[in-house]
Structure formats: structure tokens, C-alpha cells
């Protein structure tokens, strides 16, 4: 689920150059819609930083999960409800959201 975060105005941001494959840039433009692909890239980077830094804040609640299936983590995941890390080879759940996304869930989160 992509949500635009309220952050610094673009006039207060630092300019950074990044090289992207043309196909990647085109896909980002395609899926970003009215949000714009640069805002989408910022959202993706902020989400990554929050997950890796421990500043994780869930954008999901139990009511967002329509169904779940049992799974085994193949790499480290983070539960979208609790923020708890799920280690490789640990049991987990895959939750189907109302928007059709599959998200990682810790077994005890539901």
C-alpha cells in the first residue's frame, strides 16, 4: 500500500541525481499516477529507511486483512501489523489485504 507522506516541501529538499534504467523510470511513472514518480521514489525510500532503522509505523490494521495463509519466511521479513521481525525459516503468515496485496504477518499478529 503506497501512501504519500507529509514531509518537507520540495523547495527545502536537496537535489540529488540518480541514474535509473529507462524501463524502471517508465514503470515508476506508470504506477505513480498523479502522485508523480519522484514522490513515489521518496515514499519507497522512506518506507525502506523506516523498516531498516526500527522506526517502523504500521499502515495496516487487522481489519485490512481479508485472508491469510501459512508460510515459511525465506528471508527476513517484518510483520506489517506489529513491526516484529520474522527471521528466515520461521513460520509466518501471508495476509491478503483489501487492496489485493500480499503482506508478511507474524503468526501471533492475528
Biopython code that builds the backbone (N, CA, C, O; Angstrom):
import numpy as np
from Bio.PDB.StructureBuilder import StructureBuilder

atoms = [
    (1, "UNK", "N", (0.848, -1.157, 0.000)),
    (1, "UNK", "CA", (0.000, 0.000, 0.000)),
    (1, "UNK", "C", (0.897, 1.225, 0.000)),
    (1, "UNK", "O", (1.750, 1.364, 0.877)),
    (2, "UNK", "N", (0.722, 2.107, -0.958)),
    (2, "UNK", "CA", (1.559, 3.278, -1.081)),
    (2, "UNK", "C", (0.771, 4.470, -0.559)),
    (2, "UNK", "O", (-0.358, 4.718, -0.982)),
    (3, "UNK", "N", (1.376, 5.196, 0.357)),
    (3, "UNK", "CA", (0.750, 6.387, 0.900)),
    (3, "UNK", "C", (1.748, 7.519, 0.848)),
    (3, "UNK", "O", (2.914, 7.348, 1.204)),
    (4, "UNK", "N", (1.293, 8.666, 0.408)),
    (4, "UNK", "CA", (2.171, 9.819, 0.357)),
    (4, "UNK", "C", (2.364, 10.346, 1.771)),
    (4, "UNK", "O", (1.393, 10.612, 2.481)),
    (5, "UNK", "N", (3.604, 10.495, 2.172)),
    (5, "UNK", "CA", (3.926, 11.003, 3.487)),
    (5, "UNK", "C", (4.029, 12.513, 3.433)),
    (5, "UNK", "O", (4.559, 13.064, 2.468)),
    (6, "UNK", "N", (3.529, 13.195, 4.460)),
    (6, "UNK", "CA", (3.688, 14.633, 4.523)),
    (6, "UNK", "C", (5.086, 14.910, 5.035)),
    (6, "UNK", "O", (5.427, 14.549, 6.162)),
    (7, "UNK", "N", (5.864, 15.527, 4.236)),
    (7, "UNK", "CA", (7.270, 15.779, 4.545)),
    (7, "UNK", "C", (7.616, 17.215, 4.189)),
    (7, "UNK", "O", (6.741, 18.071, 4.060)),
    (8, "UNK", "N", (8.868, 17.451, 4.038)),
    (8, "UNK", "CA", (9.417, 18.739, 3.677)),
    (8, "UNK", "C", (8.936, 19.170, 2.287)),
    (8, "UNK", "O", (8.780, 18.336, 1.395)),
    (9, "UNK", "N", (8.702, 20.475, 2.107)),
    (9, "UNK", "CA", (8.328, 20.952, 0.767)),
    (9, "UNK", "C", (9.517, 20.762, -0.167)),
    (9, "UNK", "O", (10.668, 20.761, 0.270)),
    (10, "UNK", "N", (9.232, 20.605, -1.439)),
    (10, "UNK", "CA", (10.304, 20.335, -2.400)),
    (10, "UNK", "C", (11.308, 21.479, -2.482)),
    (10, "UNK", "O", (12.467, 21.248, -2.827)),
    (11, "UNK", "N", (10.896, 22.695, -2.177)),
    (11, "UNK", "CA", (11.846, 23.815, -2.217)),
    (11, "UNK", "C", (12.888, 23.716, -1.111)),
    (11, "UNK", "O", (13.950, 24.332, -1.207)),
    (12, "UNK", "N", (12.600, 22.950, -0.063)),
    (12, "UNK", "CA", (13.539, 22.779, 1.047)),
    (12, "UNK", "C", (14.360, 21.496, 0.931)),
    (12, "UNK", "O", (15.190, 21.211, 1.795)),
    (13, "UNK", "N", (14.135, 20.726, -0.125)),
    (13, "UNK", "CA", (14.852, 19.468, -0.310)),
    (13, "UNK", "C", (16.161, 19.694, -1.046)),
    (13, "UNK", "O", (16.307, 20.656, -1.799)),
    (14, "UNK", "N", (17.110, 18.795, -0.818)),
    (14, "UNK", "CA", (18.368, 18.824, -1.557)),
    (14, "UNK", "C", (18.186, 18.100, -2.884)),
    (14, "UNK", "O", (17.482, 17.093, -2.965)),
    (15, "UNK", "N", (18.818, 18.619, -3.907)),
    (15, "UNK", "CA", (18.768, 17.984, -5.223)),
    (15, "UNK", "C", (19.780, 16.852, -5.242)),
    (15, "UNK", "O", (20.942, 17.035, -4.877)),
    (16, "UNK", "N", (19.325, 15.674, -5.673)),
    (16, "UNK", "CA", (20.183, 14.501, -5.782)),
    (16, "UNK", "C", (19.970, 13.888, -7.152)),
    (16, "UNK", "O", (18.839, 13.772, -7.625)),
    (17, "UNK", "N", (21.044, 13.503, -7.774)),
    (17, "UNK", "CA", (20.957, 12.864, -9.080)),
    (17, "UNK", "C", (21.064, 11.359, -8.892)),
    (17, "UNK", "O", (21.914, 10.875, -8.145)),
    (18, "UNK", "N", (20.195, 10.624, -9.577)),
    (18, "UNK", "CA", (20.238, 9.162, -9.530)),
    (18, "UNK", "C", (20.020, 8.641, -10.948)),
    (18, "UNK", "O", (19.174, 9.144, -11.686)),
    (19, "UNK", "N", (20.777, 7.650, -11.303)),
    (19, "UNK", "CA", (20.628, 7.057, -12.631)),
    (19, "UNK", "C", (19.717, 5.837, -12.527)),
    (19, "UNK", "O", (19.938, 4.944, -11.709)),
    (20, "UNK", "N", (18.691, 5.820, -13.371)),
    (20, "UNK", "CA", (17.734, 4.718, -13.415)),
    (20, "UNK", "C", (17.659, 4.192, -14.837)),
    (20, "UNK", "O", (17.792, 4.943, -15.803)),
    (21, "UNK", "N", (17.445, 2.899, -14.947)),
    (21, "UNK", "CA", (17.201, 2.330, -16.262)),
    (21, "UNK", "C", (15.925, 2.967, -16.820)),
    (21, "UNK", "O", (14.984, 3.243, -16.077)),
    (22, "UNK", "N", (15.904, 3.193, -18.118)),
    (22, "UNK", "CA", (14.740, 3.826, -18.748)),
    (22, "UNK", "C", (13.458, 3.035, -18.458)),
    (22, "UNK", "O", (12.410, 3.620, -18.183)),
    (23, "UNK", "N", (13.550, 1.705, -18.521)),
    (23, "UNK", "CA", (12.374, 0.865, -18.275)),
    (23, "UNK", "C", (11.865, 1.040, -16.840)),
    (23, "UNK", "O", (10.657, 1.102, -16.615)),
    (24, "UNK", "N", (12.790, 1.121, -15.863)),
    (24, "UNK", "CA", (12.389, 1.331, -14.474)),
    (24, "UNK", "C", (11.703, 2.677, -14.308)),
    (24, "UNK", "O", (10.660, 2.768, -13.660)),
    (25, "UNK", "N", (12.274, 3.710, -14.882)),
    (25, "UNK", "CA", (11.681, 5.050, -14.790)),
    (25, "UNK", "C", (10.288, 5.070, -15.423)),
    (25, "UNK", "O", (9.365, 5.669, -14.871)),
    (26, "UNK", "N", (10.135, 4.426, -16.564)),
    (26, "UNK", "CA", (8.834, 4.358, -17.233)),
    (26, "UNK", "C", (7.807, 3.626, -16.374)),
    (26, "UNK", "O", (6.652, 4.044, -16.285)),
    (27, "UNK", "N", (8.234, 2.526, -15.739)),
    (27, "UNK", "CA", (7.323, 1.772, -14.866)),
    (27, "UNK", "C", (6.924, 2.605, -13.648)),
    (27, "UNK", "O", (5.762, 2.599, -13.241)),
    (28, "UNK", "N", (7.892, 3.325, -13.067)),
    (28, "UNK", "CA", (7.595, 4.192, -11.925)),
    (28, "UNK", "C", (6.585, 5.268, -12.313)),
    (28, "UNK", "O", (5.647, 5.542, -11.563)),
    (29, "UNK", "N", (6.772, 5.869, -13.469)),
    (29, "UNK", "CA", (5.831, 6.879, -13.950)),
    (29, "UNK", "C", (4.443, 6.279, -14.140)),
    (29, "UNK", "O", (3.431, 6.898, -13.813)),
    (30, "UNK", "N", (4.420, 5.061, -14.675)),
    (30, "UNK", "CA", (3.160, 4.372, -14.955)),
    (30, "UNK", "C", (2.370, 4.104, -13.676)),
    (30, "UNK", "O", (1.160, 4.325, -13.637)),
    (31, "UNK", "N", (3.048, 3.630, -12.633)),
    (31, "UNK", "CA", (2.322, 3.255, -11.405)),
    (31, "UNK", "C", (2.123, 4.417, -10.444)),
    (31, "UNK", "O", (1.318, 4.313, -9.518)),
    (32, "UNK", "N", (2.839, 5.523, -10.641)),
    (32, "UNK", "CA", (2.729, 6.634, -9.696)),
    (32, "UNK", "C", (1.497, 7.497, -9.929)),
    (32, "UNK", "O", (1.045, 8.182, -9.011)),
    (33, "UNK", "N", (0.949, 7.478, -11.133)),
    (33, "UNK", "CA", (-0.253, 8.262, -11.421)),
    (33, "UNK", "C", (-0.035, 9.742, -11.163)),
    (33, "UNK", "O", (1.003, 10.298, -11.523)),
    (34, "UNK", "N", (-1.021, 10.378, -10.538)),
    (34, "UNK", "CA", (-0.966, 11.812, -10.263)),
    (34, "UNK", "C", (0.068, 12.175, -9.205)),
    (34, "UNK", "O", (0.452, 13.338, -9.085)),
    (35, "UNK", "N", (0.518, 11.189, -8.439)),
    (35, "UNK", "CA", (1.491, 11.437, -7.377)),
    (35, "UNK", "C", (2.837, 11.872, -7.954)),
    (35, "UNK", "O", (3.541, 12.670, -7.334)),
    (36, "UNK", "N", (3.199, 11.370, -9.108)),
    (36, "UNK", "CA", (4.492, 11.660, -9.711)),
    (36, "UNK", "C", (5.529, 10.651, -9.273)),
    (36, "UNK", "O", (5.524, 10.202, -8.127)),
    (37, "UNK", "N", (6.417, 10.295, -10.183)),
    (37, "UNK", "CA", (7.363, 9.209, -9.882)),
    (37, "UNK", "C", (8.424, 9.614, -8.864)),
    (37, "UNK", "O", (8.913, 8.754, -8.131)),
    (38, "UNK", "N", (8.795, 10.887, -8.790)),
    (38, "UNK", "CA", (9.787, 11.293, -7.790)),
    (38, "UNK", "C", (9.222, 11.189, -6.383)),
    (38, "UNK", "O", (9.926, 10.776, -5.462)),
    (39, "UNK", "N", (7.954, 11.560, -6.204)),
    (39, "UNK", "CA", (7.305, 11.411, -4.900)),
    (39, "UNK", "C", (7.188, 9.929, -4.541)),
    (39, "UNK", "O", (7.356, 9.554, -3.380)),
    (40, "UNK", "N", (6.900, 9.091, -5.536)),
    (40, "UNK", "CA", (6.829, 7.648, -5.298)),
    (40, "UNK", "C", (8.185, 7.111, -4.847)),
    (40, "UNK", "O", (8.256, 6.316, -3.911)),
    (41, "UNK", "N", (9.257, 7.540, -5.506)),
    (41, "UNK", "CA", (10.602, 7.102, -5.114)),
    (41, "UNK", "C", (10.897, 7.529, -3.678)),
    (41, "UNK", "O", (11.449, 6.747, -2.904)),
    (42, "UNK", "N", (10.537, 8.764, -3.313)),
    (42, "UNK", "CA", (10.748, 9.222, -1.924)),
    (42, "UNK", "C", (9.974, 8.358, -0.937)),
    (42, "UNK", "O", (10.506, 7.983, 0.107)),
    (43, "UNK", "N", (8.712, 8.037, -1.262)),
    (43, "UNK", "CA", (7.905, 7.186, -0.378)),
    (43, "UNK", "C", (8.541, 5.810, -0.210)),
    (43, "UNK", "O", (8.621, 5.285, 0.901)),
    (44, "UNK", "N", (8.990, 5.236, -1.318)),
    (44, "UNK", "CA", (9.631, 3.915, -1.268)),
    (44, "UNK", "C", (10.884, 3.977, -0.406)),
    (44, "UNK", "O", (11.108, 3.094, 0.422)),
    (45, "UNK", "N", (11.698, 5.003, -0.589)),
    (45, "UNK", "CA", (12.929, 5.140, 0.205)),
    (45, "UNK", "C", (12.621, 5.382, 1.684)),
    (45, "UNK", "O", (13.277, 4.795, 2.545)),
    (46, "UNK", "N", (11.638, 6.234, 1.998)),
    (46, "UNK", "CA", (11.273, 6.448, 3.402)),
    (46, "UNK", "C", (10.766, 5.150, 4.046)),
    (46, "UNK", "O", (11.124, 4.845, 5.183)),
    (47, "UNK", "N", (9.939, 4.390, 3.329)),
    (47, "UNK", "CA", (9.444, 3.115, 3.866)),
    (47, "UNK", "C", (10.600, 2.173, 4.155)),
    (47, "UNK", "O", (10.623, 1.516, 5.196)),
    (48, "UNK", "N", (11.559, 2.102, 3.243)),
    (48, "UNK", "CA", (12.726, 1.237, 3.424)),
    (48, "UNK", "C", (13.531, 1.679, 4.649)),
    (48, "UNK", "O", (13.906, 0.854, 5.482)),
    (49, "UNK", "N", (13.792, 2.975, 4.752)),
    (49, "UNK", "CA", (14.565, 3.502, 5.883)),
    (49, "UNK", "C", (13.839, 3.232, 7.205)),
    (49, "UNK", "O", (14.477, 2.846, 8.184)),
    (50, "UNK", "N", (12.529, 3.425, 7.248)),
    (50, "UNK", "CA", (11.769, 3.169, 8.476)),
    (50, "UNK", "C", (11.831, 1.701, 8.859)),
    (50, "UNK", "O", (11.980, 1.375, 10.037)),
    (51, "UNK", "N", (11.719, 0.816, 7.887)),
    (51, "UNK", "CA", (11.771, -0.615, 8.179)),
    (51, "UNK", "C", (13.140, -1.027, 8.682)),
    (51, "UNK", "O", (13.233, -1.793, 9.641)),
    (52, "UNK", "N", (14.192, -0.545, 8.069)),
    (52, "UNK", "CA", (15.550, -0.946, 8.440)),
    (52, "UNK", "C", (16.058, -0.259, 9.697)),
    (52, "UNK", "O", (16.932, -0.799, 10.375)),
    (53, "UNK", "N", (15.535, 0.917, 10.027)),
    (53, "UNK", "CA", (16.048, 1.670, 11.172)),
    (53, "UNK", "C", (15.312, 1.376, 12.470)),
    (53, "UNK", "O", (15.741, 1.812, 13.538)),
    (54, "UNK", "N", (14.214, 0.646, 12.390)),
    (54, "UNK", "CA", (13.441, 0.373, 13.595)),
    (54, "UNK", "C", (12.386, 1.434, 13.870)),
    (54, "UNK", "O", (11.687, 1.356, 14.880)),
    (55, "UNK", "N", (12.257, 2.420, 12.993)),
    (55, "UNK", "CA", (11.242, 3.468, 13.157)),
    (55, "UNK", "C", (9.938, 3.078, 12.468)),
    (55, "UNK", "O", (9.169, 3.937, 12.038)),
    (56, "UNK", "N", (9.705, 1.787, 12.370)),
    (56, "UNK", "CA", (8.565, 1.273, 11.620)),
    (56, "UNK", "C", (7.248, 1.721, 12.249)),
    (56, "UNK", "O", (7.070, 1.631, 13.463)),
    (57, "UNK", "N", (6.335, 2.200, 11.422)),
    (57, "UNK", "CA", (4.977, 2.526, 11.841)),
    (57, "UNK", "C", (4.016, 1.839, 10.890)),
    (57, "UNK", "O", (4.048, 2.081, 9.683)),
    (58, "UNK", "N", (3.175, 0.995, 11.423)),
    (58, "UNK", "CA", (2.273, 0.218, 10.592)),
    (58, "UNK", "C", (1.246, 1.095, 9.891)),
    (58, "UNK", "O", (0.675, 2.007, 10.490)),
    (59, "UNK", "N", (1.023, 0.808, 8.619)),
    (59, "UNK", "CA", (-0.038, 1.455, 7.861)),
    (59, "UNK", "C", (-1.227, 0.513, 7.714)),
    (59, "UNK", "O", (-2.200, 0.833, 7.031)),
    (60, "UNK", "N", (-1.145, -0.650, 8.359)),
    (60, "UNK", "CA", (-2.196, -1.651, 8.252)),
    (60, "UNK", "C", (-2.784, -1.938, 9.621)),
    (60, "UNK", "O", (-2.121, -1.778, 10.646)),
    (61, "UNK", "N", (-4.036, -2.362, 9.622)),
    (61, "UNK", "CA", (-4.667, -2.865, 10.833)),
    (61, "UNK", "C", (-5.254, -4.233, 10.513)),
    (61, "UNK", "O", (-5.332, -4.627, 9.349)),
    (62, "UNK", "N", (-5.663, -4.953, 11.547)),
    (62, "UNK", "CA", (-6.232, -6.288, 11.328)),
    (62, "UNK", "C", (-7.415, -6.249, 10.364)),
    (62, "UNK", "O", (-7.634, -7.198, 9.611)),
    (63, "UNK", "N", (-8.172, -5.164, 10.383)),
    (63, "UNK", "CA", (-9.346, -5.071, 9.511)),
    (63, "UNK", "C", (-8.967, -4.939, 8.028)),
    (63, "UNK", "O", (-9.821, -5.107, 7.158)),
    (64, "UNK", "N", (-7.700, -4.642, 7.737)),
    (64, "UNK", "CA", (-7.242, -4.562, 6.347)),
    (64, "UNK", "C", (-6.960, -5.939, 5.753)),
    (64, "UNK", "O", (-6.828, -6.071, 4.536)),
    (65, "UNK", "N", (-6.865, -6.973, 6.605)),
    (65, "UNK", "CA", (-6.513, -8.322, 6.151)),
    (65, "UNK", "C", (-7.781, -9.114, 5.852)),
    (65, "UNK", "O", (-8.609, -9.334, 6.737)),
    (66, "UNK", "N", (-7.928, -9.546, 4.584)),
    (66, "UNK", "CA", (-9.108, -10.311, 4.162)),
    (66, "UNK", "C", (-8.943, -11.803, 4.399)),
    (66, "UNK", "O", (-9.909, -12.495, 4.719)),
    (67, "UNK", "N", (-7.714, -12.302, 4.241)),
    (67, "UNK", "CA", (-7.448, -13.731, 4.370)),
    (67, "UNK", "C", (-5.967, -13.908, 4.658)),
    (67, "UNK", "O", (-5.165, -13.008, 4.410)),
    (68, "UNK", "N", (-5.609, -15.084, 5.188)),
    (68, "UNK", "CA", (-4.191, -15.355, 5.426)),
    (68, "UNK", "C", (-3.895, -16.818, 5.135)),
    (68, "UNK", "O", (-4.763, -17.684, 5.247)),
    (69, "UNK", "N", (-2.641, -17.072, 4.757)),
    (69, "UNK", "CA", (-2.191, -18.441, 4.533)),
    (69, "UNK", "C", (-0.872, -18.642, 5.261)),
    (69, "UNK", "O", (-0.091, -17.703, 5.419)),
    (70, "UNK", "N", (-0.628, -19.865, 5.701)),
    (70, "UNK", "CA", (0.612, -20.191, 6.385)),
    (70, "UNK", "C", (1.765, -20.217, 5.394)),
    (70, "UNK", "O", (1.605, -20.601, 4.235)),
    (71, "UNK", "N", (2.936, -19.798, 5.878)),
    (71, "UNK", "CA", (4.124, -19.770, 5.020)),
    (71, "UNK", "C", (5.365, -19.895, 5.894)),
    (71, "UNK", "O", (5.279, -19.827, 7.121)),
    (72, "UNK", "N", (6.500, -20.074, 5.267)),
    (72, "UNK", "CA", (7.811, -20.080, 5.930)),
    (72, "UNK", "C", (8.626, -18.956, 5.303)),
    (72, "UNK", "O", (8.760, -18.890, 4.082)),
    (73, "UNK", "N", (9.164, -18.080, 6.129)),
    (73, "UNK", "CA", (9.969, -16.964, 5.623)),
    (73, "UNK", "C", (11.225, -17.498, 4.944)),
    (73, "UNK", "O", (11.914, -18.356, 5.496)),
    (74, "UNK", "N", (11.516, -17.009, 3.782)),
    (74, "UNK", "CA", (12.726, -17.387, 3.062)),
    (74, "UNK", "C", (13.845, -16.377, 3.299)),
    (74, "UNK", "O", (15.021, -16.682, 3.102)),
    (75, "UNK", "N", (13.468, -15.177, 3.722)),
    (75, "UNK", "CA", (14.430, -14.152, 4.101)),
    (75, "UNK", "C", (13.781, -13.327, 5.204)),
    (75, "UNK", "O", (12.599, -13.502, 5.501)),
    (76, "UNK", "N", (14.542, -12.439, 5.802)),
    (76, "UNK", "CA", (13.990, -11.644, 6.899)),
    (76, "UNK", "C", (12.847, -10.777, 6.389)),
    (76, "UNK", "O", (12.956, -10.113, 5.358)),
    (77, "UNK", "N", (11.767, -10.798, 7.124)),
    (77, "UNK", "CA", (10.571, -10.009, 6.810)),
    (77, "UNK", "C", (10.199, -9.218, 8.059)),
    (77, "UNK", "O", (10.745, -9.456, 9.137)),
    (78, "UNK", "N", (9.279, -8.285, 7.914)),
    (78, "UNK", "CA", (8.763, -7.549, 9.059)),
    (78, "UNK", "C", (7.245, -7.579, 8.986)),
    (78, "UNK", "O", (6.657, -7.250, 7.956)),
    (79, "UNK", "N", (6.618, -7.975, 10.080)),
    (79, "UNK", "CA", (5.160, -8.043, 10.146)),
    (79, "UNK", "C", (4.584, -6.645, 9.935)),
    (79, "UNK", "O", (5.005, -5.691, 10.590)),
    (80, "UNK", "N", (3.618, -6.523, 9.017)),
    (80, "UNK", "CA", (3.040, -5.215, 8.727)),
    (80, "UNK", "C", (2.109, -4.727, 9.826)),
    (80, "UNK", "O", (1.752, -3.549, 9.851)),
    (81, "UNK", "N", (1.710, -5.606, 10.732)),
    (81, "UNK", "CA", (0.829, -5.188, 11.827)),
    (81, "UNK", "C", (1.592, -4.822, 13.095)),
    (81, "UNK", "O", (1.265, -3.841, 13.763)),
    (82, "UNK", "N", (2.604, -5.611, 13.421)),
    (82, "UNK", "CA", (3.305, -5.407, 14.694)),
    (82, "UNK", "C", (4.693, -4.799, 14.544)),
    (82, "UNK", "O", (5.240, -4.258, 15.505)),
    (83, "UNK", "N", (5.263, -4.884, 13.351)),
    (83, "UNK", "CA", (6.631, -4.423, 13.148)),
    (83, "UNK", "C", (7.673, -5.443, 13.576)),
    (83, "UNK", "O", (8.871, -5.208, 13.417)),
    (84, "UNK", "N", (7.228, -6.580, 14.121)),
    (84, "UNK", "CA", (8.135, -7.635, 14.591)),
    (84, "UNK", "C", (8.865, -8.261, 13.402)),
    (84, "UNK", "O", (8.273, -8.538, 12.359)),
    (85, "UNK", "N", (10.184, -8.478, 13.595)),
    (85, "UNK", "CA", (10.951, -9.149, 12.549)),
    (85, "UNK", "C", (10.609, -10.628, 12.513)),
    (85, "UNK", "O", (10.402, -11.253, 13.554)),
    (86, "UNK", "N", (10.552, -11.177, 11.324)),
    (86, "UNK", "CA", (10.339, -12.602, 11.091)),
    (86, "UNK", "C", (11.632, -13.098, 10.447)),
    (86, "UNK", "O", (12.004, -12.654, 9.361)),
    (87, "UNK", "N", (12.303, -14.011, 11.118)),
    (87, "UNK", "CA", (13.610, -14.482, 10.644)),
    (87, "UNK", "C", (13.457, -15.566, 9.567)),
    (87, "UNK", "O", (12.423, -16.230, 9.487)),
    (88, "UNK", "N", (14.483, -15.733, 8.756)),
    (88, "UNK", "CA", (14.433, -16.791, 7.740)),
    (88, "UNK", "C", (14.143, -18.152, 8.372)),
    (88, "UNK", "O", (14.670, -18.471, 9.438)),
    (89, "UNK", "N", (13.326, -18.930, 7.728)),
    (89, "UNK", "CA", (12.896, -20.273, 8.121)),
    (89, "UNK", "C", (11.895, -20.289, 9.275)),
    (89, "UNK", "O", (11.512, -21.367, 9.729)),
    (90, "UNK", "N", (11.461, -19.126, 9.762)),
    (90, "UNK", "CA", (10.420, -19.079, 10.796)),
    (90, "UNK", "C", (9.041, -19.172, 10.139)),
    (90, "UNK", "O", (8.847, -18.691, 9.022)),
    (91, "UNK", "N", (8.080, -19.797, 10.839)),
    (91, "UNK", "CA", (6.707, -19.787, 10.337)),
    (91, "UNK", "C", (6.179, -18.356, 10.313)),
    (91, "UNK", "O", (6.530, -17.543, 11.168)),
    (92, "UNK", "N", (5.356, -18.062, 9.357)),
    (92, "UNK", "CA", (4.742, -16.745, 9.225)),
    (92, "UNK", "C", (3.414, -16.902, 8.511)),
    (92, "UNK", "O", (3.029, -18.015, 8.153)),
    (93, "UNK", "N", (2.727, -15.825, 8.305)),
    (93, "UNK", "CA", (1.508, -15.810, 7.515)),
    (93, "UNK", "C", (1.692, -14.816, 6.378)),
    (93, "UNK", "O", (2.428, -13.837, 6.505)),
    (94, "UNK", "N", (1.024, -15.075, 5.283)),
    (94, "UNK", "CA", (0.908, -14.098, 4.212)),
    (94, "UNK", "C", (-0.530, -13.611, 4.236)),
    (94, "UNK", "O", (-1.463, -14.401, 4.092)),
    (95, "UNK", "N", (-0.707, -12.321, 4.416)),
    (95, "UNK", "CA", (-2.048, -11.761, 4.505)),
    (95, "UNK", "C", (-2.452, -11.099, 3.205)),
    (95, "UNK", "O", (-1.684, -10.336, 2.619)),
    (96, "UNK", "N", (-3.660, -11.394, 2.756)),
    (96, "UNK", "CA", (-4.229, -10.755, 1.580)),
    (96, "UNK", "C", (-4.997, -9.528, 2.049)),
    (96, "UNK", "O", (-5.939, -9.645, 2.834)),
    (97, "UNK", "N", (-4.597, -8.347, 1.569)),
    (97, "UNK", "CA", (-5.254, -7.115, 2.003)),
    (97, "UNK", "C", (-6.476, -6.819, 1.150)),
    (97, "UNK", "O", (-6.703, -7.460, 0.124)),
    (98, "UNK", "N", (-7.255, -5.846, 1.583)),
    (98, "UNK", "CA", (-8.442, -5.421, 0.839)),
    (98, "UNK", "C", (-8.088, -4.882, -0.537)),
    (98, "UNK", "O", (-8.922, -4.888, -1.442)),
    (99, "UNK", "N", (-6.843, -4.412, -0.700)),
    (99, "UNK", "CA", (-6.417, -3.875, -1.990)),
    (99, "UNK", "C", (-5.767, -4.938, -2.875)),
    (99, "UNK", "O", (-5.329, -4.638, -3.986)),
    (100, "UNK", "N", (-5.702, -6.191, -2.381)),
    (100, "UNK", "CA", (-5.157, -7.278, -3.181)),
    (100, "UNK", "C", (-3.678, -7.512, -3.011)),
    (100, "UNK", "O", (-3.103, -8.325, -3.735)),
    (101, "UNK", "N", (-3.031, -6.820, -2.066)),
    (101, "UNK", "CA", (-1.607, -7.021, -1.812)),
    (101, "UNK", "C", (-1.406, -8.185, -0.852)),
    (101, "UNK", "O", (-2.237, -8.427, 0.023)),
    (102, "UNK", "N", (-0.299, -8.907, -1.017)),
    (102, "UNK", "CA", (0.100, -9.943, -0.070)),
    (102, "UNK", "C", (1.165, -9.334, 0.831)),
    (102, "UNK", "O", (2.174, -8.818, 0.351)),
    (103, "UNK", "N", (0.936, -9.396, 2.143)),
    (103, "UNK", "CA", (1.857, -8.758, 3.090)),
    (103, "UNK", "C", (2.308, -9.764, 4.148)),
    (103, "UNK", "O", (1.556, -10.676, 4.491)),
    (104, "UNK", "N", (3.538, -9.605, 4.673)),
    (104, "UNK", "CA", (4.035, -10.522, 5.699)),
    (104, "UNK", "C", (3.389, -10.240, 7.052)),
    (104, "UNK", "O", (3.218, -9.088, 7.451)),
    (105, "UNK", "N", (3.032, -11.326, 7.752)),
    (105, "UNK", "CA", (2.434, -11.240, 9.085)),
    (105, "UNK", "C", (3.119, -12.223, 10.007)),
    (105, "UNK", "O", (3.410, -13.349, 9.604)),
    (106, "UNK", "N", (3.381, -11.819, 11.233)),
    (106, "UNK", "CA", (3.884, -12.773, 12.217)),
    (106, "UNK", "C", (2.706, -13.668, 12.628)),
    (106, "UNK", "O", (1.552, -13.246, 12.556)),
    (107, "UNK", "N", (2.990, -14.875, 13.050)),
    (107, "UNK", "CA", (1.959, -15.858, 13.377)),
    (107, "UNK", "C", (1.021, -15.320, 14.463)),
    (107, "UNK", "O", (-0.191, -15.529, 14.404)),
    (108, "UNK", "N", (1.589, -14.626, 15.453)),
    (108, "UNK", "CA", (0.766, -14.152, 16.569)),
    (108, "UNK", "C", (0.068, -12.825, 16.296)),
    (108, "UNK", "O", (-0.657, -12.337, 17.163)),
    (109, "UNK", "N", (0.260, -12.227, 15.125)),
    (109, "UNK", "CA", (-0.320, -10.909, 14.855)),
    (109, "UNK", "C", (-1.829, -10.926, 14.648)),
    (109, "UNK", "O", (-2.501, -9.919, 14.867)),
    (110, "UNK", "N", (-2.362, -12.076, 14.225)),
    (110, "UNK", "CA", (-3.812, -12.171, 14.024)),
    (110, "UNK", "C", (-4.425, -12.922, 15.184)),
    (110, "UNK", "O", (-5.640, -13.118, 15.219)),
]
sb = StructureBuilder()
sb.init_structure("model")
sb.init_model(0)
sb.init_chain("A")
sb.init_seg("    ")
for serial, (resi, resn, name, xyz) in enumerate(atoms, 1):
    if name == "N":
        sb.init_residue(resn, " ", resi, " ")
    sb.init_atom(name, np.array(xyz, "f"), 0.0, 1.0, " ", f" {name:<3s}", serial, name[0])
structure = sb.get_structure()
